[in-house]
Amino acid sequence: LTFRLRGGSAHYFAAPVEWLLPLLGAGSAFLPVMPLDASRTAYWERPIDDQPNFLKAVVLEQQKRWDELEMLAFNWTRSDASDPQPWYLHGLALGGMQRLPESQRALERSLALEPALRAAWYCLGLVLLEQGQVELAQQARARLETLQPELARQLRRAIESH
């Protein structure tokens, strides 16, 4: 575990080893452990504009800044169309802006890339439900049963109260 984002929901992140290997020079593996120099900050402590996309997205989602999240995710999908996360975030943002058919397409693209993405199934179920596609929302809920039973229960409650 590398760090935890403060506030709201518990979001935990780990840095890929590929990001850390270049920082290790010859013999540096045995340097004493100490706080960073005050002039250097960890990337998660930098201003939001200097953070990686995944951290920017978490902040924008927490603050429900859907327009900004939509733009970030849209650009992210253009730079890496094979990554399911920006497609999910794009669908989430579009759903937050009530652009439901577009949201559905982005979420379906995310799930085509990563069929086990639980949050995308949940979000897709809600988007389908808001569009009156109850049977398809039920199918999303059924898929969630094997992936994340708690999310499946939440989606079931939303379907029942619809």
The 8 nearest C-alpha neighbors of each residue, nearest first, counted from 0:
[[1, 13, 2, 12, 11, 14, 3, 15],
 [0, 2, 13, 12, 14, 3, 11, 15],
 [3, 1, 12, 0, 11, 13, 4, 43],
 [2, 4, 11, 10, 12, 5, 9, 1],
 [3, 5, 10, 11, 2, 6, 9, 12],
 [6, 4, 3, 7, 9, 10, 8, 2],
 [5, 7, 8, 4, 9, 61, 10, 3],
 [8, 6, 9, 5, 61, 10, 4, 62],
 [9, 7, 10, 6, 61, 5, 4, 11],
 [8, 10, 11, 7, 4, 3, 5, 6],
 [11, 9, 4, 3, 8, 12, 5, 57],
 [12, 10, 3, 2, 4, 9, 13, 0],
 [13, 11, 2, 1, 3, 0, 10, 14],
 [12, 14, 1, 0, 15, 2, 11, 3],
 [13, 15, 1, 16, 12, 18, 19, 0],
 [16, 14, 17, 18, 13, 19, 20, 12],
 [15, 17, 19, 18, 20, 14, 13, 21],
 [16, 18, 15, 19, 20, 21, 14, 22],
 [19, 17, 16, 15, 20, 21, 14, 22],
 [18, 20, 16, 22, 17, 21, 23, 15],
 [19, 21, 22, 23, 17, 18, 16, 24],
 [22, 20, 23, 19, 18, 24, 17, 16],
 [23, 21, 20, 19, 24, 18, 27, 17],
 [24, 22, 20, 21, 27, 28, 25, 19],
 [25, 23, 27, 26, 22, 21, 28, 20],
 [24, 26, 27, 23, 28, 29, 22, 21],
 [25, 27, 28, 24, 29, 30, 23, 22],
 [28, 26, 24, 29, 30, 25, 23, 22],
 [27, 29, 26, 30, 23, 25, 24, 31],
 [30, 28, 27, 26, 31, 32, 25, 23],
 [29, 31, 27, 28, 32, 26, 33, 23],
 [32, 30, 33, 29, 28, 27, 34, 35],
 [31, 33, 30, 34, 29, 35, 28, 27],
 [32, 34, 31, 35, 36, 30, 37, 29],
 [35, 33, 36, 32, 37, 39, 31, 40],
 [36, 34, 37, 39, 33, 40, 38, 41],
 [35, 37, 38, 39, 34, 40, 33, 41],
 [38, 36, 39, 35, 40, 34, 41, 33],
 [37, 39, 36, 40, 35, 41, 34, 45],
 [40, 38, 36, 37, 35, 41, 42, 45],
 [41, 39, 44, 42, 45, 38, 37, 35],
 [40, 42, 44, 43, 45, 39, 35, 50],
 [41, 43, 45, 44, 50, 40, 49, 51],
 [42, 44, 41, 45, 50, 54, 4, 2],
 [45, 43, 41, 42, 40, 46, 50, 47],
 [44, 46, 42, 43, 49, 47, 50, 40],
 [47, 45, 48, 49, 44, 50, 43, 42],
 [46, 48, 50, 49, 55, 45, 54, 58],
 [47, 49, 46, 50, 55, 45, 51, 52],
 [50, 48, 47, 46, 45, 51, 42, 55],
 [49, 51, 47, 48, 42, 54, 55, 43],
 [52, 50, 53, 54, 55, 49, 42, 43],
 [53, 51, 55, 54, 56, 50, 71, 75],
 [52, 54, 56, 55, 51, 57, 50, 84],
 [55, 53, 57, 56, 52, 51, 50, 58],
 [54, 56, 52, 58, 53, 57, 47, 59],
 [55, 57, 59, 53, 54, 58, 60, 52],
 [58, 56, 60, 54, 59, 55, 61, 53],
 [57, 59, 61, 55, 60, 56, 62, 54],
 [58, 60, 64, 56, 62, 57, 61, 68],
 [61, 59, 63, 57, 62, 58, 56, 64],
 [62, 60, 58, 63, 59, 57, 7, 64],
 [61, 63, 59, 60, 64, 58, 65, 57],
 [64, 62, 60, 65, 61, 59, 95, 68],
 [63, 65, 59, 62, 67, 66, 68, 60],
 [64, 66, 92, 68, 63, 67, 69, 95],
 [67, 65, 69, 68, 64, 70, 92, 96],
 [66, 68, 70, 69, 65, 64, 71, 59],
 [67, 69, 65, 71, 70, 66, 59, 92],
 [68, 70, 92, 66, 72, 89, 67, 71],
 [71, 69, 73, 67, 68, 72, 74, 66],
 [70, 72, 68, 74, 73, 69, 75, 67],
 [73, 71, 75, 85, 89, 69, 74, 70],
 [74, 72, 70, 76, 75, 71, 69, 89],
 [75, 73, 77, 71, 72, 76, 70, 78],
 [74, 76, 72, 78, 77, 73, 85, 71],
 [77, 75, 80, 79, 73, 74, 78, 85],
 [78, 76, 74, 75, 79, 80, 73, 72],
 [77, 79, 75, 76, 80, 74, 73, 81],
 [80, 78, 76, 81, 77, 82, 75, 85],
 [79, 81, 76, 82, 77, 78, 75, 83],
 [80, 82, 79, 83, 112, 76, 109, 86],
 [81, 83, 80, 84, 79, 85, 112, 76],
 [84, 82, 109, 86, 112, 85, 113, 87],
 [83, 85, 87, 86, 82, 88, 109, 53],
 [86, 84, 88, 72, 87, 76, 83, 89],
 [85, 87, 109, 89, 83, 105, 84, 88],
 [88, 86, 84, 90, 106, 109, 85, 89],
 [89, 87, 91, 85, 90, 86, 72, 92],
 [88, 90, 72, 86, 92, 69, 87, 91],
 [91, 89, 102, 105, 106, 93, 87, 88],
 [90, 92, 88, 94, 89, 93, 87, 95],
 [93, 91, 65, 95, 69, 89, 94, 90],
 [94, 92, 102, 96, 90, 98, 95, 91],
 [93, 95, 97, 91, 102, 96, 92, 99],
 [94, 96, 92, 93, 97, 65, 91, 98],
 [95, 97, 93, 94, 98, 92, 65, 66],
 [98, 96, 94, 99, 95, 93, 102, 92],
 [99, 97, 93, 96, 94, 101, 100, 102],
 [98, 100, 102, 97, 94, 101, 103, 126],
 [101, 99, 103, 102, 98, 104, 130, 126],
 [102, 100, 104, 103, 99, 98, 105, 93],
 [101, 103, 90, 99, 93, 105, 94, 100],
 [102, 104, 100, 106, 101, 105, 99, 107],
 [105, 103, 107, 101, 102, 106, 108, 100],
 [106, 104, 90, 108, 102, 86, 107, 103],
 [107, 105, 109, 90, 103, 87, 108, 104],
 [106, 108, 110, 104, 109, 105, 103, 111],
 [109, 107, 111, 105, 106, 110, 104, 112],
 [110, 108, 83, 86, 106, 112, 87, 107],
 [111, 109, 114, 113, 107, 112, 108, 106],
 [110, 112, 108, 109, 113, 114, 107, 83],
 [111, 113, 110, 109, 83, 114, 108, 81],
 [114, 112, 110, 115, 111, 116, 83, 109],
 [115, 113, 110, 116, 111, 112, 109, 117],
 [116, 114, 113, 117, 146, 110, 120, 119],
 [117, 115, 119, 114, 113, 118, 110, 120],
 [118, 116, 120, 119, 115, 146, 121, 143],
 [117, 119, 121, 120, 116, 122, 87, 150],
 [118, 120, 122, 117, 121, 116, 87, 123],
 [121, 119, 123, 117, 118, 122, 139, 124],
 [122, 120, 124, 118, 119, 123, 117, 125],
 [121, 123, 119, 125, 124, 120, 118, 126],
 [124, 122, 126, 120, 125, 121, 119, 127],
 [125, 123, 136, 121, 127, 139, 122, 126],
 [124, 126, 128, 122, 123, 127, 129, 121],
 [127, 125, 123, 129, 128, 124, 99, 122],
 [128, 126, 132, 130, 124, 136, 125, 129],
 [127, 129, 125, 131, 130, 132, 133, 126],
 [130, 128, 126, 131, 127, 125, 132, 99],
 [129, 131, 127, 128, 132, 126, 99, 100],
 [132, 130, 128, 129, 133, 127, 134, 136],
 [133, 131, 127, 128, 135, 130, 134, 136],
 [132, 134, 136, 128, 135, 131, 137, 127],
 [135, 133, 137, 136, 132, 138, 128, 127],
 [134, 136, 138, 137, 133, 132, 139, 127],
 [135, 137, 124, 133, 139, 138, 134, 127],
 [138, 136, 140, 134, 135, 139, 133, 141],
 [137, 139, 135, 141, 140, 136, 142, 134],
 [140, 138, 136, 142, 124, 137, 141, 120],
 [139, 141, 137, 143, 151, 138, 142, 154],
 [142, 140, 138, 144, 143, 139, 137, 151],
 [141, 143, 139, 140, 144, 145, 138, 146],
 [142, 144, 146, 140, 151, 141, 147, 145],
 [145, 143, 148, 141, 151, 142, 146, 147],
 [144, 146, 143, 147, 142, 148, 141, 151],
 [145, 147, 143, 144, 117, 148, 115, 142],
 [148, 146, 143, 149, 150, 144, 145, 151],
 [147, 149, 144, 151, 150, 152, 143, 146],
 [150, 148, 152, 151, 147, 153, 144, 143],
 [151, 149, 153, 152, 148, 147, 154, 121],
 [150, 152, 148, 154, 143, 140, 149, 144],
 [153, 151, 155, 149, 150, 154, 148, 156],
 [154, 152, 150, 156, 155, 151, 157, 149],
 [153, 155, 157, 151, 156, 152, 150, 158],
 [156, 154, 152, 158, 157, 153, 151, 159],
 [155, 157, 159, 153, 154, 158, 160, 152],
 [158, 156, 154, 160, 155, 159, 161, 153],
 [159, 157, 155, 161, 156, 160, 154, 128],
 [160, 158, 156, 157, 161, 155, 154, 133],
 [159, 161, 157, 158, 156, 155, 154, 128],
 [160, 158, 159, 157, 128, 156, 129, 133]]
